[in-house]
Amino acid sequence: MSTEAAPAPILIGGPAEAGRRELAERMTGIGVTEADPEEFSRLASLSSSTFCVALVDGERPSHEDLSHLADHAHLVLHRSNRDTVDDLAGVVHEGFEVHRASSAYPDCRHIDLDNRVGYTAIAEDFVDELRITTADFHNASAPHLSRLLRESPAGSRLLEVGAGRGWLREAVDTGKADYACQESSAGMARYLPEDVMTEPIRALPAKHGSYDYVVGSLVDGMAYPLGVFCLAQLLAPSGRIVLTWPSAVWSTGRRRTTRTTQFVSASGRTVRGIHSFTPGPAQTKELFRLAGLDLTEFVECPPVPPSGRPYSGDTVLADGSLPESLVSVAVGVRQ
Ligand SMILES: C[S@@+](CC[C@H](N)C(=O)[O-])C[C@H]1O[C@@H](n2cnc3c(N)ncnc32)[C@H](O)[C@@H]1O
């Protein structure tokens, strides 16, 4: 079906033509526009309020194709990962509600793209020896992550998202769960095992409900409503999500913003404009609720004194004091 006008409020596109039509028909009650792949990118960029969904079918597209789709779509759904068209329509409905509740956030398509580029630019330096504030964050959160994950039973499935250069796998006891990882910045992914999933979190090809644990360390860049919604979709019933980010106490006391960050590389180059969300307990509860998760624990981790060096200058707050909490660990269970 071809359209000229900007679509509203839901646009369904992507390469899965038959499924697209079926899904659009199932959702006509709330106003859906269907678009073929060429139209889709044009229409998707016309209106920021339209919720754009791309449907993928059959053979799994390349990482590049999925990233390209996620640059236009708020949600990229793999038809084969849902049992029925009703299931697909249900996710689109829920995602639409999350999208409508996201007006306080930048457009998620920009968040993911900016961070993909930004983290690639800093990847070479992203080791604790060079990034000592990150090392302080890691030291503060590692004991809590091990406490939460070391009891994972044999046969359970754990997905680490935003794995960076693989710190968590090295430093945290993840128990007996089978481990898999995701990292969409090409610069970071080249330090990870070859089977790393490199698709953006809003386009992950993993089947709905595939994991018992979804875990992310310092994933402030994906702590926005549709990001957490997409991670929650990967969880099996009663599955657990464990995410960390710099604490709101630290981010407001040091950076004076809870929205963006910048990195200075070892060679002095500044990488600006990286999206970073550092919600406190009340905001996290709401973020999780929107994603269909119950917030079961919110740990404010105090700094842990490093051995053989002082704290990083950036760990200390602008007034010279140490923050009471350096990293937040949010734990949720799928409702
Ligand atoms: C601060 S690094 C942490 C890396 C690693 N987990 C660690 O603790 O060392 C954040 C990671 O999350 C990924 N990330 C940030 N924002 C993202 C987004 N919006 N979508 C997907 N990945 C994102 C980045 O590529 C990066 O590898």
The ligand as a Gaussian input file, in Angstrom:
#p B3LYP/6-31G(d) Opt

LIG

0 1
 C       30.277000       2.171000      29.661000
 S       30.390000       0.876000      28.488000
 C       30.441000      -0.525000      29.560000
 C       31.060000      -1.717000      28.916000
 C       31.123000      -2.969000      29.810000
 N       29.808000      -3.477000      30.100000
 C       31.858000      -2.666000      31.070000
 O       31.273000      -2.639000      32.166000
 O       33.085000      -2.433000      30.958000
 C       28.723000       0.831000      27.856000
 C       28.512000      -0.211000      26.773000
 O       27.132000      -0.229000      26.412000
 C       26.986000      -0.067000      25.012000
 N       25.867000       0.859000      24.774000
 C       25.743000       2.094000      25.271000
 N       24.607000       2.647000      24.840000
 C       24.005000       1.743000      24.046000
 C       22.794000       1.729000      23.309000
 N       21.961000       2.755000      23.320000
 N       22.509000       0.626000      22.597000
 C       23.333000      -0.428000      22.595000
 N       24.497000      -0.477000      23.270000
 C       24.824000       0.602000      23.992000
 C       28.268000       0.541000      24.495000
 O       28.559000       0.120000      23.176000
 C       29.289000       0.091000      25.523000
 O       29.986000      -1.040000      25.137000

